[in-house]
Amino acid sequence: MDSKLAVGIDLGGTNIKSAMVTANGEIALHRSRPTLSERGPNPVLDDMVEMVDELVKAAGVPRDNVVGLGLGSPGPLSHRDGVIYKAANLPGWKDVRVRRYLLEHTGLPSVLDNDANAAAFGEFWVGAGKGKRDIAVLTLGTGIGAGAVLGGEVLRGHFENASEIGHLIVHVDGKPCSCGQLGCLEAYASPGNLAHEMTEMIRGGQASSLAEVLDKQGTLETRDIAEACRDGDELATEMWDRACKFIAVGCINIQHAYNVETLVLGGGMANAGALLLDNVRRFHREMAWRLVDDAPEIVISKLGHDAGVIGAAGLAWAARDASIIA
Amino acid sequence: MDSKLAVGIDLGGTNIKSAMVTANGEIALHRSRPTLSERGPNPVLDDMVEMVDELVKAAGVPRDNVVGLGLGSPGPLSHRDGVIYKAANLPGWKDVRVRRYLLEHTGLPSVLDNDANAAAFGEFWVGAGKGKRDIAVLTLGTGIGAGAVLGGEVLRGHFENASEIGHLIVHVDGKPCSCGQLGCLEAYASPGNLAHEMTEMIRGGQASSLAEVLDKQGTLETRDIAEACRDGDELATEMWDRACKFIAVGCINIQHAYNVETLVLGGGMANAGALLLDNVRRFHREMAWRLVDDAPEIVISKLGHDAGVIGAAGLAWAARDASIIA
């Protein structure tokens, strides 16, 4: 029993990450390769199949010991039908029947979900939400992904596109968002927007220690801005605080919509640790109602960048237990 | 079997409404009396018990044919524990063990839920959301109540205070809301706010055909404003449209959070029919993303003011089927 494993794959625009994951959510071994997405869907799918073969071989277990395969992918996609309709950062993907392909080429019962749901399920299963039944995860990557596990189940919604918390409107008639709406949370609070606005302000002549970094690198990363905050840079601190304030508004809206026990902050921005958490908690405390004592505990992701791959494997484990996979 | 009934009670600040409801969600008979809430909780509870006795007698069925009692109440409250912690518009209610009281004094298995959840369950069961598995209901009364039924289950949340859509922040640092937050949907879109703002503007000297109505009545009702819109009053139209725009933002946020198939508009403001629906749909179309085709169908409540009492009875029917009641 202990030698049973599930494969988790986290398909991103830059890398495909894969791992063999135990029933306890531990990564037994992992592999990563560049996505090379310009080749279109089929070579990428074949890469995934190859990676599964490699993992099985490297694990040194009979294939029968591998209970299933979970894939977390950008969407929109259908978990129910196992189809990726489109995928951000993956050109040429259109209505790709991924689940069937993986099942046929690996022989493993396969499950597909979007990357934010996979990460949320990972945190729920063995991460910062372990032992809770109701959690939400905000993945602060470039944009803002989100997933919710309510009553122990991933919330998917009728159109399988629930938990798009980054696109809640938090400022009516506000900033244009890349999604086409005005005033989305993502347009104010995403790390991508933070870096973009800092860049614009510095290029516009505002003083910041990051001018030199920008000059050298050509771009700013979230970690550069976090470091400048720690070094007391005023502009960086002001902009970081503003992003945290909007993230806190996202937390308040999650509180009122889902009423979860635990709210996990993940993604690259969460590497900033206390600089993120303390600020978000402070703004949440200042801005949320006190009418009812229903504030979630806000915490930092425990699984970090592995949330997606662990969660994808977890979905395969869960699907096996529920016997609901293809 | 056909003669089985469940009691539904809708406890409001002004009236207690009660009904005998069939397994098909039809009201067999109903009773109403003023709440007289200044008497505190116990006389109100005794009134409810009396109303149940009256209903049983009037129905002319043996008490054994009554399968249960559902109560929808203002909150915050606990469905799980059957306790009303506090109740808006009901002074003196504090941690009242309502479910146990009703069970002991009526002999009926009892279930408690908040009024917005009861109304949502009613619309899901036999109303505008009948046949759907995922719906949300916005009850546009004085404030904005909301309930969601996801996958056929009422969403309650870890703190049993989910679906407070009226208190999603839709305008950061915006208008103060009675809940203590800034920029809540309710502060912009509620019928109570609409009437309040119209009153202020007319008293401040802005021209409107409603000046005369206000003079005569001392207050403005939602229906007065709707009528003025139909008569072409410019100020009323402008303010009504603004409320509808914010309600559409609420619909967009529900779309992204819950991803429901159907979104029901209920409460007093829904009596305006097309004047509400057409405007909300129009703003929704203009403001919501087109990135994914996941817009809910927005419809008007089918059960109207009976949604709460029918839904409360429906919760009793559902609890009996699931055998989860006290």
Boltz contact constraints between the chains, C-beta under 6 A:
constraints:
  - contact:
      token1: [A, 76]
      token2: [B, 292]
      max_distance: 6.0
  - contact:
      token1: [A, 134]
      token2: [B, 158]
      max_distance: 6.0
  - contact:
      token1: [A, 157]
      token2: [B, 258]
      max_distance: 6.0
  - contact:
      token1: [A, 157]
      token2: [B, 259]
      max_distance: 6.0
  - contact:
      token1: [A, 158]
      token2: [B, 134]
      max_distance: 6.0
  - contact:
      token1: [A, 158]
      token2: [B, 259]
      max_distance: 6.0
  - contact:
      token1: [A, 158]
      token2: [B, 260]
      max_distance: 6.0
  - contact:
      token1: [A, 158]
      token2: [B, 261]
      max_distance: 6.0
  - contact:
      token1: [A, 159]
      token2: [B, 259]
      max_distance: 6.0
  - contact:
      token1: [A, 159]
      token2: [B, 294]
      max_distance: 6.0
  - contact:
      token1: [A, 161]
      token2: [B, 259]
      max_distance: 6.0
  - contact:
      token1: [A, 161]
      token2: [B, 292]
      max_distance: 6.0
  - contact:
      token1: [A, 161]
      token2: [B, 294]
      max_distance: 6.0
  - contact:
      token1: [A, 162]
      token2: [B, 258]
      max_distance: 6.0
  - contact:
      token1: [A, 162]
      token2: [B, 259]
      max_distance: 6.0
  - contact:
      token1: [A, 164]
      token2: [B, 256]
      max_distance: 6.0
  - contact:
      token1: [A, 167]
      token2: [B, 256]
      max_distance: 6.0
  - contact:
      token1: [A, 168]
      token2: [B, 253]
      max_distance: 6.0
  - contact:
      token1: [A, 168]
      token2: [B, 256]
      max_distance: 6.0
  - contact:
      token1: [A, 169]
      token2: [B, 170]
      max_distance: 6.0
  - contact:
      token1: [A, 169]
      token2: [B, 249]
      max_distance: 6.0
  - contact:
      token1: [A, 169]
      token2: [B, 252]
      max_distance: 6.0
  - contact:
      token1: [A, 170]
      token2: [B, 169]
      max_distance: 6.0
  - contact:
      token1: [A, 170]
      token2: [B, 172]
      max_distance: 6.0
  - contact:
      token1: [A, 171]
      token2: [B, 171]
      max_distance: 6.0
  - contact:
      token1: [A, 171]
      token2: [B, 172]
      max_distance: 6.0
  - contact:
      token1: [A, 172]
      token2: [B, 170]
      max_distance: 6.0
  - contact:
      token1: [A, 172]
      token2: [B, 171]
      max_distance: 6.0
  - contact:
      token1: [A, 172]
      token2: [B, 249]
      max_distance: 6.0
  - contact:
      token1: [A, 179]
      token2: [B, 289]
      max_distance: 6.0
  - contact:
      token1: [A, 179]
      token2: [B, 291]
      max_distance: 6.0
  - contact:
      token1: [A, 180]
      token2: [B, 289]
      max_distance: 6.0
  - contact:
      token1: [A, 180]
      token2: [B, 290]
      max_distance: 6.0
  - contact:
      token1: [A, 181]
      token2: [B, 289]
      max_distance: 6.0
  - contact:
      token1: [A, 249]
      token2: [B, 169]
      max_distance: 6.0
  - contact:
      token1: [A, 249]
      token2: [B, 172]
      max_distance: 6.0
  - contact:
      token1: [A, 252]
      token2: [B, 169]
      max_distance: 6.0
  - contact:
      token1: [A, 253]
      token2: [B, 168]
      max_distance: 6.0
  - contact:
      token1: [A, 256]
      token2: [B, 164]
      max_distance: 6.0
  - contact:
      token1: [A, 256]
      token2: [B, 167]
      max_distance: 6.0
  - contact:
      token1: [A, 256]
      token2: [B, 168]
      max_distance: 6.0
  - contact:
      token1: [A, 257]
      token2: [B, 257]
      max_distance: 6.0
  - contact:
      token1: [A, 258]
      token2: [B, 162]
      max_distance: 6.0
  - contact:
      token1: [A, 259]
      token2: [B, 157]
      max_distance: 6.0
  - contact:
      token1: [A, 259]
      token2: [B, 158]
      max_distance: 6.0
  - contact:
      token1: [A, 259]
      token2: [B, 159]
      max_distance: 6.0
  - contact:
      token1: [A, 259]
      token2: [B, 161]
      max_distance: 6.0
  - contact:
      token1: [A, 259]
      token2: [B, 162]
      max_distance: 6.0
  - contact:
      token1: [A, 260]
      token2: [B, 158]
      max_distance: 6.0
  - contact:
      token1: [A, 261]
      token2: [B, 158]
      max_distance: 6.0
  - contact:
      token1: [A, 289]
      token2: [B, 179]
      max_distance: 6.0
  - contact:
      token1: [A, 289]
      token2: [B, 180]
      max_distance: 6.0
  - contact:
      token1: [A, 289]
      token2: [B, 181]
      max_distance: 6.0
  - contact:
      token1: [A, 290]
      token2: [B, 180]
      max_distance: 6.0
  - contact:
      token1: [A, 291]
      token2: [B, 179]
      max_distance: 6.0
  - contact:
      token1: [A, 292]
      token2: [B, 76]
      max_distance: 6.0
  - contact:
      token1: [A, 292]
      token2: [B, 161]
      max_distance: 6.0
  - contact:
      token1: [A, 294]
      token2: [B, 159]
      max_distance: 6.0
  - contact:
      token1: [A, 294]
      token2: [B, 161]
      max_distance: 6.0
